[in-house]
Amino acid sequence: MALITAAEARAYLPGLTGTTEDTSLAVFITRASSLIAEYLGWPPATSGADPTIEDATYTLYSGRGRAVVGVVDSSVLRLPVRPLVSVTSVYDDPDRVYGSGQLIASADYDVEKEDGEIILLPTAGHSWSTGMAAIRVICVAGYETVPAWAAHAAGLMTHHLWDLRHTQGRQSVGQGGVSLSLTPETMPEVVREVLSGYRILGAT
């Protein structure tokens, strides 16, 4: 998924005018968008897919690692994606059958969308199980409209990748008898600064 259009990306590339390079530019925009999602800590929505911060459907399980539902305590689940758009279903089944009898009624929990948490109500009469994959959550998470900060980061990152297209894998180049350092291939610090306040807990 792409966080910005080619026209928006060209605003970050003053030397690039017209639409001649839009096909190539789209490749870098998609790559920048995925790198941003990965840096923020978003897992892929499906196996083999690139991560995205745009809204997508996730099937998540409790357990260990980053891309799993965390059981914070007996009443709180923390999901590895936020903000939440909606929660389709929550199952609590240590036997991993996820039948209708293990479906948690939506009236038994609150959803903290911005924090990515599902909180059991005191009236639920239930506590979250802690076994591996005992909890299964199907939800929609991500940004339905690309936030300004994400679009800005995507523009900066696309500019960075565009600059690297002829020098990737090289640290310097000789010119006129002088060795010139090339643009580092890591995510620029300015992009990290834009994204710093939006990383998901546990992102590395």
C-alpha angles and dihedrals in degrees: 000000000000125000095198139024126246089253090055091047091053089062086068092048106061093181093055116084133167127017100280094108097039095109092054091040090055089060091056092045091054091047092048091049092052093046090052092051091048092049091050090054101251115154120218112273090225134018112280095011125121115252117256136183091212117101114284139153117263133190106203134182134198118250140088131323134042106294096056140092110267119215100217093180139326092297107029131075118187115202124210090234132065148217097037118215097188142335114233099184143343122203126187109194124142087193090060095227094118094202127167091269090062096049111116110225113242088231088065097064144041123223119221097200100187093047095041093234135140112204124193115228118236088244092059094085089212140107125204115257117235101207122120109280091353089131122058120184126184111193147147114240138168138062116315089195119033108249119233092245091054093048090049092050090048091052092050093045093047089052089051093050092045090055090052097052095099099032106040112141094021125100099192143006131209118238127169091346091306127109111228122198114234129220110286113249095223122096107282117251091238089061092048090052092053091050099039097097095050103054116126116244109269096025112145 
